[in-house]
Amino acid sequence: MKRSVVRKLLYGSSLAVALLMQMVAAVPNVYTFNSPRNKTDDRFVIGGILPIHKTSNGSCGHIDGASVQYVEAISYVIQRINSQQASLNLSGVQLSFEIYDSCGTISIALQQTLRLLTPKNGNGVSTVIGEKVSSVTISVANLLQLFHVPLISFASTTPSLSDKTQYGYFARTSLSDSYQVRALADIVNHFNWSYVVTINSGDIYGQAGIKGFQYNFQNVTLNRCVAGDSIEIPYPRAAASDYDAAVLKLAAPYVSNATVVVLFAQPATVEGLLDAVQRRRERDHTFAAKQFLWVGSAAWTTSLIQNVMK
């Protein structure tokens, strides 16, 4: 009974979800908290698989400030729950957490998930919070499902994760991208932009997102056209030459009349692409004279891209 109460609290508490985005501090590779307990207390371990470091060509790069906030917020929420047991009707229950750094890559995330699943002091993980990138989330969800451990994501939005027959132990607090792609198509149609270029990151987030946009864009209204196939940039391993090649396609004759670019991509992909556009402008005066209107997906809301655009 107590286990179901704890899981219901973690799935349904809007307060906990809101607080997951608040606090800031630096964290190590593994971040843990063990609450004091009485011998009669039941302890439940909340796991975390988060990209505390940014991905850098498939490995760990610099610290991701936003993910550090998630770690500190989880810490705050769990300690707050433990301090308010009586009011939450959780007497005799203590929560602790153990968070591992995925660096935003599938291979590292799976290694860390296996570490998380290893019982420590007789306590196995009850629920896991993560991941942020949809492709990583899918891999972690598939692994955790084998052990009947729920995974709750606050940021993974790819539509395929809504399939409960395939991801029966997965839940999320963010909306599926199926809503976002319809909104993007509505915006483009509202301004009567009938001929657009599309660019996506080469992962499930970018591929599914841009495919959904193209379907909605070309089927909502007649006389709408996407210039050729979507320009795909490898992810997470992309070199400067990959970004330069994508920009070269923007200068191709078949897109000469398209000035609207719909970009459905990961933050690192957007940053690399905009850097490549700037490099091209500096050496190609014809390209520099062409003005593009960029329509971006939710990845553009991150502080990383805000810094790039300044």
TIDOVO-715172 format. One record per residue (C-alpha): x, y negated, z; residue number from 1. Coordinates in nm, 3 decimals. Last residue first. Layout:
# TIDOVO-715172
<pt><px>X</px><py>Y</py><pz>Z</pz><num>NUM</num></pt>
...
This chain:
# TIDOVO-715172
<pt><px>2.275</px><py>-3.739</py><pz>-2.874</pz><num>310</num></pt>
<pt><px>2.140</px><py>-3.442</py><pz>-3.071</pz><num>309</num></pt>
<pt><px>2.401</px><py>-3.197</py><pz>-2.945</pz><num>308</num></pt>
<pt><px>2.330</px><py>-3.286</py><pz>-2.581</pz><num>307</num></pt>
<pt><px>1.957</px><py>-3.226</py><pz>-2.628</pz><num>306</num></pt>
<pt><px>2.046</px><py>-2.897</py><pz>-2.792</pz><num>305</num></pt>
<pt><px>2.223</px><py>-2.768</py><pz>-2.482</pz><num>304</num></pt>
<pt><px>1.961</px><py>-2.917</py><pz>-2.250</pz><num>303</num></pt>
<pt><px>1.708</px><py>-2.676</py><pz>-2.394</pz><num>302</num></pt>
<pt><px>1.391</px><py>-2.795</py><pz>-2.568</pz><num>301</num></pt>
<pt><px>1.524</px><py>-2.711</py><pz>-2.912</pz><num>300</num></pt>
<pt><px>1.495</px><py>-2.340</py><pz>-2.836</pz><num>299</num></pt>
<pt><px>1.117</px><py>-2.390</py><pz>-2.847</pz><num>298</num></pt>
<pt><px>1.115</px><py>-2.387</py><pz>-3.227</pz><num>297</num></pt>
<pt><px>1.246</px><py>-2.667</py><pz>-3.447</pz><num>296</num></pt>
<pt><px>1.122</px><py>-2.890</py><pz>-3.728</pz><num>295</num></pt>
<pt><px>1.417</px><py>-3.075</py><pz>-3.882</pz><num>294</num></pt>
<pt><px>1.353</px><py>-3.352</py><pz>-4.137</pz><num>293</num></pt>
<pt><px>1.647</px><py>-3.363</py><pz>-4.373</pz><num>292</num></pt>
<pt><px>1.798</px><py>-3.670</py><pz>-4.540</pz><num>291</num></pt>
<pt><px>2.016</px><py>-3.631</py><pz>-4.847</pz><num>290</num></pt>
<pt><px>2.283</px><py>-3.899</py><pz>-4.887</pz><num>289</num></pt>
<pt><px>2.534</px><py>-3.693</py><pz>-4.691</pz><num>288</num></pt>
<pt><px>2.490</px><py>-3.408</py><pz>-4.939</pz><num>287</num></pt>
<pt><px>2.596</px><py>-3.633</py><pz>-5.224</pz><num>286</num></pt>
<pt><px>2.880</px><py>-3.778</py><pz>-5.015</pz><num>285</num></pt>
<pt><px>3.028</px><py>-3.434</py><pz>-4.941</pz><num>284</num></pt>
<pt><px>3.325</px><py>-3.440</py><pz>-4.701</pz><num>283</num></pt>
<pt><px>3.178</px><py>-3.593</py><pz>-4.382</pz><num>282</num></pt>
<pt><px>2.827</px><py>-3.471</py><pz>-4.457</pz><num>281</num></pt>
<pt><px>2.947</px><py>-3.111</py><pz>-4.471</pz><num>280</num></pt>
<pt><px>3.111</px><py>-3.133</py><pz>-4.129</pz><num>279</num></pt>
<pt><px>2.794</px><py>-3.283</py><pz>-3.982</pz><num>278</num></pt>
<pt><px>2.581</px><py>-3.005</py><pz>-4.125</pz><num>277</num></pt>
<pt><px>2.825</px><py>-2.750</py><pz>-3.980</pz><num>276</num></pt>
<pt><px>2.791</px><py>-2.902</py><pz>-3.632</pz><num>275</num></pt>
<pt><px>2.412</px><py>-2.890</py><pz>-3.671</pz><num>274</num></pt>
<pt><px>2.434</px><py>-2.521</py><pz>-3.760</pz><num>273</num></pt>
<pt><px>2.660</px><py>-2.430</py><pz>-3.469</pz><num>272</num></pt>
<pt><px>2.431</px><py>-2.601</py><pz>-3.218</pz><num>271</num></pt>
<pt><px>2.121</px><py>-2.444</py><pz>-3.367</pz><num>270</num></pt>
<pt><px>2.275</px><py>-2.097</py><pz>-3.355</pz><num>269</num></pt>
<pt><px>2.383</px><py>-2.139</py><pz>-2.991</pz><num>268</num></pt>
<pt><px>2.028</px><py>-2.249</py><pz>-2.901</pz><num>267</num></pt>
<pt><px>1.869</px><py>-1.939</py><pz>-3.062</pz><num>266</num></pt>
<pt><px>1.677</px><py>-1.987</py><pz>-3.384</pz><num>265</num></pt>
<pt><px>1.354</px><py>-2.076</py><pz>-3.560</pz><num>264</num></pt>
<pt><px>1.442</px><py>-2.374</py><pz>-3.779</pz><num>263</num></pt>
<pt><px>1.190</px><py>-2.525</py><pz>-4.019</pz><num>262</num></pt>
<pt><px>1.376</px><py>-2.757</py><pz>-4.257</pz><num>261</num></pt>
<pt><px>1.182</px><py>-3.031</py><pz>-4.437</pz><num>260</num></pt>
<pt><px>1.366</px><py>-3.204</py><pz>-4.724</pz><num>259</num></pt>
<pt><px>1.285</px><py>-2.961</py><pz>-5.001</pz><num>258</num></pt>
<pt><px>1.325</px><py>-3.097</py><pz>-5.353</pz><num>257</num></pt>
<pt><px>1.683</px><py>-2.979</py><pz>-5.395</pz><num>256</num></pt>
<pt><px>1.604</px><py>-2.639</py><pz>-5.246</pz><num>255</num></pt>
<pt><px>1.653</px><py>-2.439</py><pz>-5.567</pz><num>254</num></pt>
<pt><px>1.954</px><py>-2.655</py><pz>-5.658</pz><num>253</num></pt>
<pt><px>2.162</px><py>-2.540</py><pz>-5.357</pz><num>252</num></pt>
<pt><px>2.263</px><py>-2.800</py><pz>-5.094</pz><num>251</num></pt>
<pt><px>2.075</px><py>-2.625</py><pz>-4.815</pz><num>250</num></pt>
<pt><px>2.247</px><py>-2.305</py><pz>-4.929</pz><num>249</num></pt>
<pt><px>2.583</px><py>-2.467</py><pz>-4.854</pz><num>248</num></pt>
<pt><px>2.456</px><py>-2.538</py><pz>-4.503</pz><num>247</num></pt>
<pt><px>2.404</px><py>-2.165</py><pz>-4.445</pz><num>246</num></pt>
<pt><px>2.751</px><py>-2.086</py><pz>-4.580</pz><num>245</num></pt>
<pt><px>2.904</px><py>-2.345</py><pz>-4.346</pz><num>244</num></pt>
<pt><px>2.727</px><py>-2.181</py><pz>-4.052</pz><num>243</num></pt>
<pt><px>2.861</px><py>-1.840</py><pz>-4.145</pz><num>242</num></pt>
<pt><px>3.210</px><py>-1.987</py><pz>-4.206</pz><num>241</num></pt>
<pt><px>3.213</px><py>-2.130</py><pz>-3.854</pz><num>240</num></pt>
<pt><px>3.181</px><py>-1.773</py><pz>-3.728</pz><num>239</num></pt>
<pt><px>2.867</px><py>-1.603</py><pz>-3.597</pz><num>238</num></pt>
<pt><px>2.846</px><py>-1.313</py><pz>-3.351</pz><num>237</num></pt>
<pt><px>2.525</px><py>-1.344</py><pz>-3.147</pz><num>236</num></pt>
<pt><px>2.358</px><py>-1.372</py><pz>-3.394</pz><num>235</num></pt>
<pt><px>2.422</px><py>-1.392</py><pz>-3.767</pz><num>234</num></pt>
<pt><px>2.264</px><py>-1.689</py><pz>-3.953</pz><num>233</num></pt>
<pt><px>1.964</px><py>-1.620</py><pz>-4.178</pz><num>232</num></pt>
<pt><px>1.848</px><py>-1.858</py><pz>-4.450</pz><num>231</num></pt>
<pt><px>1.484</px><py>-1.767</py><pz>-4.509</pz><num>230</num></pt>
<pt><px>1.416</px><py>-1.639</py><pz>-4.856</pz><num>229</num></pt>
<pt><px>1.338</px><py>-1.882</py><pz>-5.136</pz><num>228</num></pt>
<pt><px>1.206</px><py>-2.233</py><pz>-5.076</pz><num>227</num></pt>
<pt><px>0.885</px><py>-2.178</py><pz>-4.879</pz><num>226</num></pt>
<pt><px>0.566</px><py>-2.287</py><pz>-5.058</pz><num>225</num></pt>
<pt><px>0.223</px><py>-2.427</py><pz>-4.977</pz><num>224</num></pt>
<pt><px>-0.022</px><py>-2.495</py><pz>-5.260</pz><num>223</num></pt>
<pt><px>-0.321</px><py>-2.338</py><pz>-5.082</pz><num>222</num></pt>
<pt><px>-0.376</px><py>-2.373</py><pz>-4.707</pz><num>221</num></pt>
<pt><px>-0.357</px><py>-2.143</py><pz>-4.405</pz><num>220</num></pt>
<pt><px>-0.191</px><py>-1.849</py><pz>-4.581</pz><num>219</num></pt>
<pt><px>0.146</px><py>-1.996</py><pz>-4.671</pz><num>218</num></pt>
<pt><px>0.217</px><py>-2.159</py><pz>-4.335</pz><num>217</num></pt>
<pt><px>0.077</px><py>-1.877</py><pz>-4.120</pz><num>216</num></pt>
<pt><px>0.277</px><py>-1.606</py><pz>-4.296</pz><num>215</num></pt>
<pt><px>0.592</px><py>-1.818</py><pz>-4.316</pz><num>214</num></pt>
<pt><px>0.570</px><py>-1.904</py><pz>-3.946</pz><num>213</num></pt>
<pt><px>0.528</px><py>-1.540</py><pz>-3.843</pz><num>212</num></pt>
<pt><px>0.829</px><py>-1.438</py><pz>-4.052</pz><num>211</num></pt>
<pt><px>1.028</px><py>-1.724</py><pz>-3.898</pz><num>210</num></pt>
<pt><px>0.947</px><py>-1.606</py><pz>-3.547</pz><num>209</num></pt>
<pt><px>1.001</px><py>-1.235</py><pz>-3.609</pz><num>208</num></pt>
<pt><px>1.347</px><py>-1.295</py><pz>-3.756</pz><num>207</num></pt>
<pt><px>1.454</px><py>-1.565</py><pz>-3.511</pz><num>206</num></pt>
<pt><px>1.351</px><py>-1.387</py><pz>-3.191</pz><num>205</num></pt>
<pt><px>1.443</px><py>-1.041</py><pz>-3.326</pz><num>204</num></pt>
<pt><px>1.797</px><py>-1.151</py><pz>-3.399</pz><num>203</num></pt>
<pt><px>1.970</px><py>-1.303</py><pz>-3.702</pz><num>202</num></pt>
<pt><px>1.900</px><py>-1.666</py><pz>-3.618</pz><num>201</num></pt>
<pt><px>1.655</px><py>-1.834</py><pz>-3.851</pz><num>200</num></pt>
<pt><px>1.642</px><py>-2.097</py><pz>-4.124</pz><num>199</num></pt>
<pt><px>1.340</px><py>-2.200</py><pz>-4.331</pz><num>198</num></pt>
<pt><px>1.326</px><py>-2.451</py><pz>-4.617</pz><num>197</num></pt>
<pt><px>1.000</px><py>-2.634</py><pz>-4.684</pz><num>196</num></pt>
<pt><px>0.766</px><py>-2.732</py><pz>-4.968</pz><num>195</num></pt>
<pt><px>0.410</px><py>-2.844</py><pz>-4.889</pz><num>194</num></pt>
<pt><px>0.475</px><py>-3.095</py><pz>-4.612</pz><num>193</num></pt>
<pt><px>0.118</px><py>-3.224</py><pz>-4.581</pz><num>192</num></pt>
<pt><px>0.177</px><py>-3.382</py><pz>-4.240</pz><num>191</num></pt>
<pt><px>-0.095</px><py>-3.163</py><pz>-4.088</pz><num>190</num></pt>
<pt><px>0.035</px><py>-2.861</py><pz>-4.278</pz><num>189</num></pt>
<pt><px>0.376</px><py>-2.886</py><pz>-4.108</pz><num>188</num></pt>
<pt><px>0.216</px><py>-2.932</py><pz>-3.765</pz><num>187</num></pt>
<pt><px>-0.031</px><py>-2.646</py><pz>-3.818</pz><num>186</num></pt>
<pt><px>0.250</px><py>-2.413</py><pz>-3.927</pz><num>185</num></pt>
<pt><px>0.448</px><py>-2.500</py><pz>-3.613</pz><num>184</num></pt>
<pt><px>0.141</px><py>-2.439</py><pz>-3.394</pz><num>183</num></pt>
<pt><px>0.075</px><py>-2.103</py><pz>-3.559</pz><num>182</num></pt>
<pt><px>0.439</px><py>-2.005</py><pz>-3.503</pz><num>181</num></pt>
<pt><px>0.416</px><py>-2.106</py><pz>-3.136</pz><num>180</num></pt>
<pt><px>0.104</px><py>-1.902</py><pz>-3.063</pz><num>179</num></pt>
<pt><px>0.248</px><py>-1.579</py><pz>-3.208</pz><num>178</num></pt>
<pt><px>0.565</px><py>-1.666</py><pz>-3.015</pz><num>177</num></pt>
<pt><px>0.410</px><py>-1.500</py><pz>-2.709</pz><num>176</num></pt>
<pt><px>0.343</px><py>-1.721</py><pz>-2.409</pz><num>175</num></pt>
<pt><px>0.572</px><py>-1.730</py><pz>-2.106</pz><num>174</num></pt>
<pt><px>0.507</px><py>-1.563</py><pz>-1.767</pz><num>173</num></pt>
<pt><px>0.603</px><py>-1.218</py><pz>-1.883</pz><num>172</num></pt>
<pt><px>0.517</px><py>-0.854</py><pz>-1.814</pz><num>171</num></pt>
<pt><px>0.687</px><py>-0.526</py><pz>-1.905</pz><num>170</num></pt>
<pt><px>0.630</px><py>-0.177</py><pz>-1.763</pz><num>169</num></pt>
<pt><px>0.403</px><py>-0.055</py><pz>-2.044</pz><num>168</num></pt>
<pt><px>0.632</px><py>-0.178</py><pz>-2.317</pz><num>167</num></pt>
<pt><px>0.547</px><py>0.048</py><pz>-2.613</pz><num>166</num></pt>
<pt><px>0.175</px><py>0.107</py><pz>-2.557</pz><num>165</num></pt>
<pt><px>0.158</px><py>-0.235</py><pz>-2.392</pz><num>164</num></pt>
<pt><px>0.251</px><py>-0.414</py><pz>-2.715</pz><num>163</num></pt>
<pt><px>0.296</px><py>-0.775</py><pz>-2.602</pz><num>162</num></pt>
<pt><px>0.674</px><py>-0.735</py><pz>-2.629</pz><num>161</num></pt>
<pt><px>0.635</px><py>-0.725</py><pz>-3.008</pz><num>160</num></pt>
<pt><px>0.532</px><py>-1.093</py><pz>-3.008</pz><num>159</num></pt>
<pt><px>0.883</px><py>-1.228</py><pz>-2.921</pz><num>158</num></pt>
<pt><px>0.859</px><py>-1.470</py><pz>-2.629</pz><num>157</num></pt>
<pt><px>1.128</px><py>-1.384</py><pz>-2.377</pz><num>156</num></pt>
<pt><px>1.143</px><py>-1.676</py><pz>-2.129</pz><num>155</num></pt>
<pt><px>1.012</px><py>-1.591</py><pz>-1.782</pz><num>154</num></pt>
<pt><px>1.055</px><py>-1.216</py><pz>-1.809</pz><num>153</num></pt>
<pt><px>0.918</px><py>-0.959</py><pz>-1.563</pz><num>152</num></pt>
<pt><px>1.052</px><py>-0.601</py><pz>-1.584</pz><num>151</num></pt>
<pt><px>0.873</px><py>-0.318</py><pz>-1.400</pz><num>150</num></pt>
<pt><px>1.068</px><py>-0.004</py><pz>-1.296</pz><num>149</num></pt>
<pt><px>0.925</px><py>0.329</py><pz>-1.411</pz><num>148</num></pt>
<pt><px>1.278</px><py>0.481</py><pz>-1.442</pz><num>147</num></pt>
<pt><px>1.255</px><py>0.535</py><pz>-1.819</pz><num>146</num></pt>
<pt><px>1.080</px><py>0.198</py><pz>-1.840</pz><num>145</num></pt>
<pt><px>1.393</px><py>0.030</py><pz>-1.707</pz><num>144</num></pt>
<pt><px>1.591</px><py>0.133</py><pz>-2.014</pz><num>143</num></pt>
<pt><px>1.330</px><py>0.021</py><pz>-2.268</pz><num>142</num></pt>
<pt><px>1.279</px><py>-0.306</py><pz>-2.083</pz><num>141</num></pt>
<pt><px>1.655</px><py>-0.376</py><pz>-2.083</pz><num>140</num></pt>
<pt><px>1.675</px><py>-0.323</py><pz>-2.461</pz><num>139</num></pt>
<pt><px>1.367</px><py>-0.537</py><pz>-2.528</pz><num>138</num></pt>
<pt><px>1.490</px><py>-0.811</py><pz>-2.294</pz><num>137</num></pt>
<pt><px>1.822</px><py>-0.833</py><pz>-2.478</pz><num>136</num></pt>
<pt><px>1.646</px><py>-0.891</py><pz>-2.811</pz><num>135</num></pt>
<pt><px>1.409</px><py>-1.140</py><pz>-2.647</pz><num>134</num></pt>
<pt><px>1.678</px><py>-1.359</py><pz>-2.489</pz><num>133</num></pt>
<pt><px>1.596</px><py>-1.466</py><pz>-2.131</pz><num>132</num></pt>
<pt><px>1.600</px><py>-1.137</py><pz>-1.942</pz><num>131</num></pt>
<pt><px>1.485</px><py>-1.110</py><pz>-1.673</pz><num>130</num></pt>
<pt><px>1.334</px><py>-1.039</py><pz>-1.330</pz><num>129</num></pt>
<pt><px>1.354</px><py>-0.675</py><pz>-1.214</pz><num>128</num></pt>
<pt><px>1.116</px><py>-0.492</py><pz>-0.980</pz><num>127</num></pt>
<pt><px>1.153</px><py>-0.232</py><pz>-0.704</pz><num>126</num></pt>
<pt><px>1.531</px><py>-0.175</py><pz>-0.706</pz><num>125</num></pt>
<pt><px>1.643</px><py>0.125</py><pz>-0.504</pz><num>124</num></pt>
<pt><px>1.726</px><py>0.114</py><pz>-0.134</pz><num>123</num></pt>
<pt><px>1.910</px><py>0.399</py><pz>0.038</pz><num>122</num></pt>
<pt><px>2.210</px><py>0.186</py><pz>0.126</pz><num>121</num></pt>
<pt><px>2.251</px><py>0.106</py><pz>-0.243</pz><num>120</num></pt>
<pt><px>2.056</px><py>0.288</py><pz>-0.512</pz><num>119</num></pt>
<pt><px>2.207</px><py>0.263</py><pz>-0.864</pz><num>118</num></pt>
<pt><px>1.946</px><py>0.095</py><pz>-1.085</pz><num>117</num></pt>
<pt><px>2.127</px><py>-0.240</py><pz>-1.069</pz><num>116</num></pt>
<pt><px>2.450</px><py>-0.088</py><pz>-1.193</pz><num>115</num></pt>
<pt><px>2.260</px><py>0.066</py><pz>-1.484</pz><num>114</num></pt>
<pt><px>2.106</px><py>-0.275</py><pz>-1.554</pz><num>113</num></pt>
<pt><px>2.452</px><py>-0.432</py><pz>-1.556</pz><num>112</num></pt>
<pt><px>2.575</px><py>-0.196</py><pz>-1.824</pz><num>111</num></pt>
<pt><px>2.258</px><py>-0.254</py><pz>-2.026</pz><num>110</num></pt>
<pt><px>2.296</px><py>-0.632</py><pz>-2.001</pz><num>109</num></pt>
<pt><px>2.662</px><py>-0.613</py><pz>-2.106</pz><num>108</num></pt>
<pt><px>2.576</px><py>-0.420</py><pz>-2.423</pz><num>107</num></pt>
<pt><px>2.272</px><py>-0.634</py><pz>-2.509</pz><num>106</num></pt>
<pt><px>2.437</px><py>-0.975</py><pz>-2.479</pz><num>105</num></pt>
<pt><px>2.311</px><py>-1.290</py><pz>-2.303</pz><num>104</num></pt>
<pt><px>2.606</px><py>-1.302</py><pz>-2.064</pz><num>103</num></pt>
<pt><px>2.422</px><py>-1.026</py><pz>-1.877</pz><num>102</num></pt>
<pt><px>2.510</px><py>-1.150</py><pz>-1.525</pz><num>101</num></pt>
<pt><px>2.367</px><py>-0.942</py><pz>-1.240</pz><num>100</num></pt>
<pt><px>2.124</px><py>-1.042</py><pz>-0.966</pz><num>99</num></pt>
<pt><px>2.054</px><py>-0.847</py><pz>-0.646</pz><num>98</num></pt>
<pt><px>1.764</px><py>-0.950</py><pz>-0.428</pz><num>97</num></pt>
<pt><px>1.616</px><py>-0.892</py><pz>-0.083</pz><num>96</num></pt>
<pt><px>1.256</px><py>-0.874</py><pz>0.031</pz><num>95</num></pt>
<pt><px>1.142</px><py>-0.776</py><pz>0.381</pz><num>94</num></pt>
<pt><px>0.805</px><py>-0.619</py><pz>0.463</pz><num>93</num></pt>
<pt><px>0.677</px><py>-0.556</py><pz>0.818</pz><num>92</num></pt>
<pt><px>0.414</px><py>-0.827</py><pz>0.798</pz><num>91</num></pt>
<pt><px>0.327</px><py>-0.910</py><pz>0.439</pz><num>90</num></pt>
<pt><px>-0.009</px><py>-1.083</py><pz>0.488</pz><num>89</num></pt>
<pt><px>0.115</px><py>-1.394</py><pz>0.304</pz><num>88</num></pt>
<pt><px>0.055</px><py>-1.618</py><pz>0.609</pz><num>87</num></pt>
<pt><px>0.228</px><py>-1.365</py><pz>0.836</pz><num>86</num></pt>
<pt><px>0.526</px><py>-1.307</py><pz>0.610</pz><num>85</num></pt>
<pt><px>0.615</px><py>-1.673</py><pz>0.568</pz><num>84</num></pt>
<pt><px>0.991</px><py>-1.665</py><pz>0.625</pz><num>83</num></pt>
<pt><px>1.040</px><py>-1.366</py><pz>0.395</pz><num>82</num></pt>
<pt><px>0.846</px><py>-1.540</py><pz>0.119</pz><num>81</num></pt>
<pt><px>1.064</px><py>-1.851</py><pz>0.157</pz><num>80</num></pt>
<pt><px>1.381</px><py>-1.641</py><pz>0.139</pz><num>79</num></pt>
<pt><px>1.250</px><py>-1.481</py><pz>-0.178</pz><num>78</num></pt>
<pt><px>1.154</px><py>-1.814</py><pz>-0.334</pz><num>77</num></pt>
<pt><px>1.484</px><py>-1.987</py><pz>-0.254</pz><num>76</num></pt>
<pt><px>1.700</px><py>-1.705</py><pz>-0.387</pz><num>75</num></pt>
<pt><px>1.492</px><py>-1.681</py><pz>-0.704</pz><num>74</num></pt>
<pt><px>1.532</px><py>-2.058</py><pz>-0.746</pz><num>73</num></pt>
<pt><px>1.908</px><py>-2.035</py><pz>-0.698</pz><num>72</num></pt>
<pt><px>1.936</px><py>-1.772</py><pz>-0.968</pz><num>71</num></pt>
<pt><px>1.704</px><py>-1.957</py><pz>-1.208</pz><num>70</num></pt>
<pt><px>1.902</px><py>-2.279</py><pz>-1.163</pz><num>69</num></pt>
<pt><px>2.221</px><py>-2.093</py><pz>-1.253</pz><num>68</num></pt>
<pt><px>2.041</px><py>-1.984</py><pz>-1.569</pz><num>67</num></pt>
<pt><px>1.991</px><py>-2.348</py><pz>-1.669</pz><num>66</num></pt>
<pt><px>2.357</px><py>-2.434</py><pz>-1.607</pz><num>65</num></pt>
<pt><px>2.485</px><py>-2.165</py><pz>-1.842</pz><num>64</num></pt>
<pt><px>2.844</px><py>-2.092</py><pz>-1.739</pz><num>63</num></pt>
<pt><px>3.092</px><py>-2.081</py><pz>-2.028</pz><num>62</num></pt>
<pt><px>3.155</px><py>-1.776</py><pz>-2.244</pz><num>61</num></pt>
<pt><px>3.092</px><py>-1.406</py><pz>-2.190</pz><num>60</num></pt>
<pt><px>3.108</px><py>-1.176</py><pz>-2.492</pz><num>59</num></pt>
<pt><px>2.915</px><py>-1.116</py><pz>-2.815</pz><num>58</num></pt>
<pt><px>3.053</px><py>-1.408</py><pz>-3.011</pz><num>57</num></pt>
<pt><px>3.025</px><py>-1.639</py><pz>-2.707</pz><num>56</num></pt>
<pt><px>2.714</px><py>-1.570</py><pz>-2.500</pz><num>55</num></pt>
<pt><px>2.651</px><py>-1.818</py><pz>-2.224</pz><num>54</num></pt>
<pt><px>2.728</px><py>-1.719</py><pz>-1.866</pz><num>53</num></pt>
<pt><px>2.450</px><py>-1.674</py><pz>-1.611</pz><num>52</num></pt>
<pt><px>2.258</px><py>-1.482</py><pz>-1.877</pz><num>51</num></pt>
<pt><px>2.018</px><py>-1.313</py><pz>-1.629</pz><num>50</num></pt>
<pt><px>1.940</px><py>-0.956</py><pz>-1.521</pz><num>49</num></pt>
<pt><px>1.775</px><py>-0.980</py><pz>-1.178</pz><num>48</num></pt>
<pt><px>1.668</px><py>-0.720</py><pz>-0.926</pz><num>47</num></pt>
<pt><px>1.420</px><py>-0.750</py><pz>-0.641</pz><num>46</num></pt>
<pt><px>1.503</px><py>-0.505</py><pz>-0.363</pz><num>45</num></pt>
<pt><px>1.219</px><py>-0.404</py><pz>-0.131</pz><num>44</num></pt>
<pt><px>1.273</px><py>-0.346</py><pz>0.239</pz><num>43</num></pt>
<pt><px>1.016</px><py>-0.187</py><pz>0.468</pz><num>42</num></pt>
<pt><px>1.054</px><py>-0.311</py><pz>0.826</pz><num>41</num></pt>
<pt><px>1.032</px><py>-0.079</py><pz>1.129</pz><num>40</num></pt>
<pt><px>1.406</px><py>-0.087</py><pz>1.203</pz><num>39</num></pt>
<pt><px>1.395</px><py>-0.465</py><pz>1.196</pz><num>38</num></pt>
<pt><px>1.549</px><py>-0.649</py><pz>0.908</pz><num>37</num></pt>
<pt><px>1.774</px><py>-0.943</py><pz>0.834</pz><num>36</num></pt>
<pt><px>1.749</px><py>-1.029</py><pz>0.463</pz><num>35</num></pt>
<pt><px>2.008</px><py>-0.912</py><pz>0.217</pz><num>34</num></pt>
<pt><px>2.096</px><py>-1.160</py><pz>-0.058</pz><num>33</num></pt>
<pt><px>2.302</px><py>-1.086</py><pz>-0.366</pz><num>32</num></pt>
<pt><px>2.467</px><py>-1.264</py><pz>-0.658</pz><num>31</num></pt>
<pt><px>2.690</px><py>-1.067</py><pz>-0.893</pz><num>30</num></pt>
<pt><px>2.909</px><py>-1.243</py><pz>-1.151</pz><num>29</num></pt>
<pt><px>2.959</px><py>-1.542</py><pz>-0.920</pz><num>28</num></pt>
<pt><px>2.723</px><py>-1.840</py><pz>-0.884</pz><num>27</num></pt>
<pt><px>2.744</px><py>-2.218</py><pz>-0.915</pz><num>26</num></pt>
<pt><px>2.449</px><py>-2.416</py><pz>-0.782</pz><num>25</num></pt>
<pt><px>2.117</px><py>-2.570</py><pz>-0.900</pz><num>24</num></pt>
<pt><px>1.757</px><py>-2.532</py><pz>-0.775</pz><num>23</num></pt>
<pt><px>1.426</px><py>-2.574</py><pz>-0.959</pz><num>22</num></pt>
<pt><px>1.310</px><py>-2.337</py><pz>-1.233</pz><num>21</num></pt>
<pt><px>1.200</px><py>-2.026</py><pz>-1.045</pz><num>20</num></pt>
<pt><px>0.992</px><py>-2.247</py><pz>-0.815</pz><num>19</num></pt>
<pt><px>0.708</px><py>-2.261</py><pz>-1.065</pz><num>18</num></pt>
<pt><px>0.696</px><py>-1.883</py><pz>-1.103</pz><num>17</num></pt>
<pt><px>0.696</px><py>-1.832</py><pz>-0.726</pz><num>16</num></pt>
<pt><px>0.409</px><py>-2.076</py><pz>-0.681</pz><num>15</num></pt>
<pt><px>0.216</px><py>-1.914</py><pz>-0.965</pz><num>14</num></pt>
<pt><px>0.222</px><py>-1.590</py><pz>-0.766</pz><num>13</num></pt>
<pt><px>0.072</px><py>-1.316</py><pz>-0.978</pz><num>12</num></pt>
<pt><px>0.338</px><py>-1.068</py><pz>-1.077</pz><num>11</num></pt>
<pt><px>0.558</px><py>-1.102</py><pz>-0.769</pz><num>10</num></pt>
<pt><px>0.264</px><py>-1.101</py><pz>-0.528</pz><num>9</num></pt>
<pt><px>0.105</px><py>-0.803</py><pz>-0.699</pz><num>8</num></pt>
<pt><px>0.438</px><py>-0.621</py><pz>-0.677</pz><num>7</num></pt>
<pt><px>0.465</px><py>-0.692</py><pz>-0.305</pz><num>6</num></pt>
<pt><px>0.106</px><py>-0.585</py><pz>-0.234</pz><num>5</num></pt>
<pt><px>0.149</px><py>-0.266</py><pz>-0.438</pz><num>4</num></pt>
<pt><px>0.459</px><py>-0.175</py><pz>-0.238</pz><num>3</num></pt>
<pt><px>0.277</px><py>-0.241</py><pz>0.090</pz><num>2</num></pt>
<pt><px>0.000</px><py>0.000</py><pz>0.000</pz><num>1</num></pt>
